[in-house]
Amino acid sequence: MTRIYLDHNATTPLRAEARAAMIEAMDAVGNPSSVHAEGRRAKAIVERARAQISQALCASGADIVFTSSATEAAALACAGRTLHGSAIEHDAVRSWVSETLPVGPDGRLNVPDPASSTTQLANSETGVMQDVQRGLALCDLTQAFGKVPIGFDALGIDMGLISAHKLGGPKGVGALVLRQGLDVTAQIRGGGQEMGRRSGTENVIGIAGFGAAAEAAQHDVDAGKWDHVEKLRNILESALEASSNTTIFVGKEAIRLPNTSCFATPGWKGETQVMQMDLSGFAISAGSACSSGKVKASTVLTAMGLGDVAACAVRVSLGLETTEDDVLRFADIWAQKFKKHEARAA
């Protein structure tokens, strides 16, 4: 059975460009902090990746601080600050902030005080995108980077979070994008690497892959490749609607990421759907994948007012290699499972 991967918001397959850059970086034996030729070669790899990411983000007026993940970058950004947020934030951010901002049923929120607030550009579960106000203290760019155009300088925000494995880079490397002139309190102290913001020898191999993936991803955005993915997402949702008139498509009336569909069928648990589709050869999810394998009712969907239906939601997230045959096969198998569910519930 050929499996079909439809969980790209959890993690994406490694891009060929990233793989090639990582293999090349494996031959760089030096420490980036060393001043000899070998060290300078390793340092050059790190700085090239920094420049690639900066260019992809249109962030010439920002510092790129490499970390082990977007989660670590969130800790670096949030520690020592009082930030207002909402229940739709990723746990990596939400655990640091006060949940004071109300969320509308479409998954969008109003930020009355940007200078002391954080929000996402795009939600990982629903794909719903926010209007980012200038002066925002922190914006989670993780899901949007590599799928939609982003101009960090033009957004006028203080800090942004990004992660390599969400756009075809390796797992285990992320970055804090920091407006020049703004400082943060180092959470990992030691040798003073990353401009004194994050000590520890840089993950040269992972960083090389991150830079190459960011450059390649931005080329795909510029080429309009995600427009085709959006069409596939719409084909999928139309096919599912034809099979069930009770299924709710979350955030459908809002602007969403082109690849994301979150839908809930009352009475049919999301966890059950994930397992049934997995056994049929499809990888999907029930909410965020960053909860140590736990499957529980989504705090995002609960905040949007879905109530008990939140536990019945699943997320399908497509990639650039997803085909029309893939989404139609998924819709067909899902419809068969739904009919069996209805029969058992009758």
C-alpha positions as CSV (number, residue, x, y, z in Angstrom):
1,M,0.0,0.0,0.0
2,T,1.4,3.4,-1.1
3,R,1.0,5.8,1.8
4,I,-0.1,9.4,1.2
5,Y,1.3,12.1,3.5
6,L,-1.1,14.8,4.3
7,D,0.4,16.2,7.5
8,H,2.8,18.9,6.3
9,N,1.9,21.4,9.0
10,A,3.4,18.9,11.5
11,T,6.6,18.5,9.5
12,T,7.6,18.6,5.9
13,P,9.7,16.1,3.9
14,L,13.4,17.2,3.6
15,R,14.0,19.2,0.5
16,A,16.6,18.0,-1.9
17,E,18.4,21.4,-1.7
18,A,18.5,21.1,2.1
19,R,19.8,17.6,1.9
20,A,22.6,18.6,-0.5
21,A,23.6,21.6,1.7
22,M,23.7,19.4,4.8
23,I,25.9,16.7,3.1
24,E,28.3,19.4,2.0
25,A,28.4,20.9,5.5
26,M,29.3,17.5,7.0
27,D,32.8,17.9,5.5
28,A,33.3,21.2,7.4
29,V,35.3,19.9,10.4
30,G,35.9,23.3,12.1
31,N,34.2,25.0,15.0
32,P,32.5,28.2,13.7
33,S,34.0,30.1,16.7
34,S,37.6,29.1,15.8
35,V,39.7,31.6,13.9
36,H,41.7,29.2,11.7
37,A,40.8,28.3,8.2
38,E,38.7,25.3,9.2
39,G,36.7,27.4,11.7
40,R,36.2,30.2,9.1
41,R,34.8,27.7,6.7
42,A,32.3,26.5,9.2
43,K,31.5,30.1,10.1
44,A,30.9,30.9,6.5
45,I,28.3,28.1,6.2
46,V,26.4,29.6,9.2
47,E,26.6,33.1,7.8
48,R,25.5,32.0,4.3
49,A,22.4,30.4,5.8
50,R,21.7,33.5,7.9
51,A,21.8,35.6,4.7
52,Q,19.6,33.1,2.9
53,I,16.9,33.2,5.6
54,S,17.2,37.0,5.9
55,Q,16.6,37.4,2.1
56,A,13.7,34.9,2.1
57,L,12.0,36.8,4.9
58,C,12.9,40.3,3.5
59,A,14.5,40.9,6.9
60,S,17.5,43.0,6.1
61,G,16.7,45.1,9.1
62,A,16.8,42.2,11.5
63,D,19.2,39.8,13.2
64,I,18.7,36.0,12.7
65,V,19.5,34.2,15.9
66,F,19.8,30.4,15.5
67,T,18.2,28.1,18.1
68,S,17.4,24.5,18.4
69,S,13.7,25.1,17.5
70,A,11.0,27.7,17.2
71,T,10.0,26.6,20.8
72,E,13.4,27.6,22.1
73,A,13.2,30.8,20.1
74,A,9.8,31.6,21.8
75,A,11.5,31.1,25.2
76,L,14.3,33.5,24.2
77,A,11.8,36.0,23.0
78,C,9.3,35.8,25.8
79,A,11.5,35.4,28.9
80,G,11.4,38.5,31.1
81,R,8.5,40.1,29.1
82,T,4.9,40.6,29.9
83,L,3.0,39.6,26.8
84,H,-0.7,39.4,26.0
85,G,-1.9,36.5,23.8
86,S,-4.8,34.2,23.2
87,A,-5.8,30.6,23.3
88,I,-5.1,30.1,19.6
89,E,-1.3,30.5,20.1
90,H,0.9,27.5,19.8
91,D,1.7,26.0,23.2
92,A,5.3,27.2,22.8
93,V,4.1,30.8,23.0
94,R,0.9,30.4,25.0
95,S,2.7,28.9,27.9
96,W,4.5,32.3,28.3
97,V,1.7,34.7,28.0
98,S,-1.6,35.8,29.6
99,E,-4.6,34.6,27.6
100,T,-6.5,37.9,27.5
101,L,-7.3,38.5,23.8
102,P,-10.7,37.2,22.7
103,V,-11.0,35.1,19.6
104,G,-13.9,35.3,17.1
105,P,-15.7,32.3,15.7
106,D,-13.6,32.7,12.5
107,G,-10.4,32.3,14.5
108,R,-9.4,35.9,14.2
109,L,-8.6,38.3,17.0
110,N,-8.2,42.0,17.7
111,V,-4.9,43.1,19.3
112,P,-5.6,46.4,21.1
113,D,-2.0,46.9,22.3
114,P,0.5,45.5,19.8
115,A,3.6,46.6,21.7
116,S,2.8,44.1,24.5
117,S,1.1,41.4,22.5
118,T,1.9,38.3,20.5
119,T,0.0,36.5,17.7
120,Q,0.5,34.1,14.9
121,L,0.6,35.1,11.2
122,A,-1.1,31.7,10.5
123,N,-2.6,29.1,12.8
124,S,-1.2,25.6,12.5
125,E,-4.5,23.8,13.1
126,T,-6.9,25.9,11.1
127,G,-4.7,27.8,8.7
128,V,-6.5,31.0,9.6
129,M,-4.3,34.1,9.0
130,Q,-4.2,37.3,11.1
131,D,-3.8,40.9,10.1
132,V,-0.5,41.7,11.8
133,Q,-0.3,45.2,13.3
134,R,2.8,47.3,13.1
135,G,4.7,47.4,16.4
136,L,3.6,43.9,17.4
137,A,6.0,42.6,20.0
138,L,6.1,39.0,18.7
139,C,4.7,37.2,15.7
140,D,4.8,33.4,15.2
141,L,5.8,33.1,11.5
142,T,6.4,29.4,11.7
143,Q,3.5,28.0,9.7
144,A,3.4,30.8,7.2
145,F,7.1,31.0,6.3
146,G,7.6,29.2,3.0
147,K,3.9,29.1,2.1
148,V,3.0,32.8,1.7
149,P,5.0,36.0,1.0
150,I,6.4,37.5,4.2
151,G,8.1,40.8,4.5
152,F,9.5,41.1,8.0
153,D,10.8,44.6,7.6
154,A,7.5,45.7,6.1
155,L,5.4,44.1,8.9
156,G,7.2,46.4,11.4
157,I,7.2,43.8,14.2
158,D,9.8,43.4,16.9
159,M,10.4,39.6,16.8
160,G,9.4,36.6,14.8
161,L,9.7,32.8,15.2
162,I,10.6,30.4,12.5
163,S,11.4,26.7,12.2
164,A,13.4,24.8,9.6
165,H,11.3,21.6,9.4
166,K,8.1,23.4,8.5
167,L,9.5,24.4,5.1
168,G,11.6,21.4,4.1
169,G,14.6,21.9,6.3
170,P,15.8,19.5,9.0
171,K,14.2,19.0,12.4
172,G,16.0,20.5,15.4
173,V,16.9,24.0,14.2
174,G,14.9,27.2,14.4
175,A,15.5,30.9,14.8
176,L,14.4,34.1,16.4
177,V,14.2,37.0,14.0
178,L,15.0,40.1,16.0
179,R,14.6,43.7,14.9
180,Q,18.0,45.4,14.9
181,G,18.5,47.4,18.1
182,L,16.3,45.2,20.1
183,D,17.9,42.9,22.7
184,V,16.8,39.7,24.5
185,T,18.0,38.1,27.7
186,A,20.1,35.0,26.8
187,Q,18.6,31.8,28.3
188,I,21.5,29.6,27.4
189,R,24.7,31.1,28.7
190,G,28.3,30.1,27.9
191,G,30.6,31.1,25.1
192,G,28.5,33.9,23.8
193,Q,27.7,32.5,20.3
194,E,24.9,34.0,18.2
195,M,25.8,37.6,19.1
196,G,25.7,36.8,22.8
197,R,22.0,35.8,22.5
198,R,22.3,32.0,22.5
199,S,25.5,30.2,23.6
200,G,26.6,26.8,22.4
201,T,28.3,25.7,19.3
202,E,26.0,26.2,16.3
203,N,24.4,23.2,14.6
204,V,26.3,23.9,11.4
205,I,24.8,21.0,9.5
206,G,21.2,21.8,10.5
207,I,21.7,25.5,9.9
208,A,23.1,24.8,6.4
209,G,19.9,22.8,5.6
210,F,17.7,25.6,7.1
211,G,19.3,28.2,4.8
212,A,19.0,26.1,1.7
213,A,15.4,25.2,2.5
214,A,14.4,28.8,3.1
215,E,15.9,29.9,-0.2
216,A,14.2,27.1,-2.1
217,A,10.9,27.7,-0.4
218,Q,10.9,31.3,-1.2
219,H,11.5,30.5,-4.9
220,D,8.4,28.3,-4.8
221,V,6.4,31.1,-3.2
222,D,7.5,33.6,-5.8
223,A,6.7,31.1,-8.6
224,G,3.1,30.8,-7.3
225,K,3.3,27.1,-6.7
226,W,1.1,27.3,-3.6
227,D,-1.8,28.6,-5.8
228,H,-2.1,25.0,-7.2
229,V,-2.0,23.6,-3.7
230,E,-4.9,25.9,-2.7
231,K,-6.9,24.6,-5.7
232,L,-6.3,21.0,-4.5
233,R,-7.4,22.0,-0.9
234,N,-10.6,23.4,-2.4
235,I,-11.2,20.2,-4.5
236,L,-10.8,18.2,-1.3
237,E,-13.3,20.3,0.7
238,S,-15.8,20.1,-2.1
239,A,-15.5,16.3,-2.3
240,L,-15.9,16.0,1.5
241,E,-18.9,18.3,1.5
242,A,-20.6,16.1,-1.1
243,S,-20.2,13.2,1.2
244,S,-21.4,14.8,4.4
245,N,-23.8,17.7,5.0
246,T,-22.9,17.8,8.8
247,T,-19.2,18.4,8.5
248,I,-18.0,21.8,9.6
249,F,-15.0,23.4,7.8
250,V,-13.3,25.6,10.3
251,G,-12.3,29.1,9.2
252,K,-13.5,28.5,5.7
253,E,-14.7,32.1,5.4
254,A,-11.5,33.6,6.6
255,I,-8.2,34.0,4.7
256,R,-6.3,30.7,5.3
257,L,-3.0,29.1,4.4
258,P,-3.4,27.6,0.9
259,N,-2.7,24.0,2.1
260,T,-4.7,23.7,5.3
261,S,-8.2,22.2,5.9
262,C,-9.5,21.7,9.4
263,F,-12.9,20.0,9.5
264,A,-15.1,18.5,12.2
265,T,-17.9,16.0,11.9
266,P,-20.1,16.0,15.0
267,G,-20.2,12.7,16.8
268,W,-17.1,11.3,15.0
269,K,-14.1,11.7,17.2
270,G,-11.0,13.2,15.5
271,E,-8.8,10.6,17.1
272,T,-10.9,7.8,15.6
273,Q,-10.7,9.4,12.2
274,V,-6.9,9.8,12.4
275,M,-6.5,6.1,13.3
276,Q,-8.9,4.9,10.6
277,M,-7.3,6.9,7.9
278,D,-3.8,5.9,9.1
279,L,-4.8,2.2,8.7
280,S,-6.0,3.1,5.2
281,G,-2.6,4.7,4.3
282,F,-3.1,8.4,5.0
283,A,-1.2,10.5,7.5
284,I,-3.4,13.3,8.9
285,S,-3.7,14.8,12.4
286,A,-6.1,15.9,15.1
287,G,-4.7,19.3,15.9
288,S,-1.1,20.3,16.7
289,A,1.6,17.6,16.6
290,C,3.7,19.2,19.3
291,S,2.0,17.7,22.4
292,S,4.1,14.5,22.9
293,G,1.8,12.4,20.9
294,K,-1.3,13.3,22.9
295,V,-4.7,13.6,21.2
296,K,-7.1,15.9,23.0
297,A,-9.7,18.5,22.2
298,S,-8.1,21.5,20.6
299,T,-7.7,24.6,22.7
300,V,-7.7,26.6,19.5
301,L,-11.1,25.2,18.3
302,T,-12.5,25.4,21.8
303,A,-11.6,29.1,21.9
304,M,-13.3,29.6,18.6
305,G,-16.6,28.3,20.2
306,L,-16.8,24.8,18.7
307,G,-17.6,23.3,22.1
308,D,-17.8,19.5,22.1
309,V,-17.4,19.4,18.3
310,A,-13.7,20.5,18.8
311,A,-12.9,16.9,19.8
312,C,-14.3,15.8,16.4
313,A,-11.9,17.8,14.3
314,V,-9.0,16.7,12.1
315,R,-6.5,18.6,10.0
316,V,-5.4,17.8,6.5
317,S,-2.3,19.8,5.4
318,L,-1.1,19.4,1.8
319,G,2.4,19.8,0.4
320,L,3.8,20.9,-3.0
321,E,4.1,17.2,-4.0
322,T,0.5,16.4,-3.2
323,T,-1.5,15.5,-6.3
324,E,-5.2,15.7,-7.2
325,D,-5.3,12.0,-7.2
326,D,-4.1,12.0,-3.6
327,V,-6.8,14.3,-2.4
328,L,-9.5,12.5,-4.3
329,R,-8.4,9.1,-3.0
330,F,-8.4,10.6,0.5
331,A,-12.0,12.0,0.0
332,D,-13.2,8.7,-1.3
333,I,-11.8,6.6,1.6
334,W,-13.0,9.2,4.2
335,A,-16.5,9.0,2.7
336,Q,-16.5,5.3,3.1
337,K,-15.4,5.5,6.7
338,F,-18.1,8.2,7.3
339,K,-20.8,6.0,5.9
340,K,-19.8,3.2,8.3
341,H,-19.7,5.7,11.2
342,E,-23.2,6.8,10.3
343,A,-24.4,3.2,10.1
344,R,-23.0,2.4,13.5
345,A,-24.5,5.6,15.0
346,A,-28.0,4.9,13.6
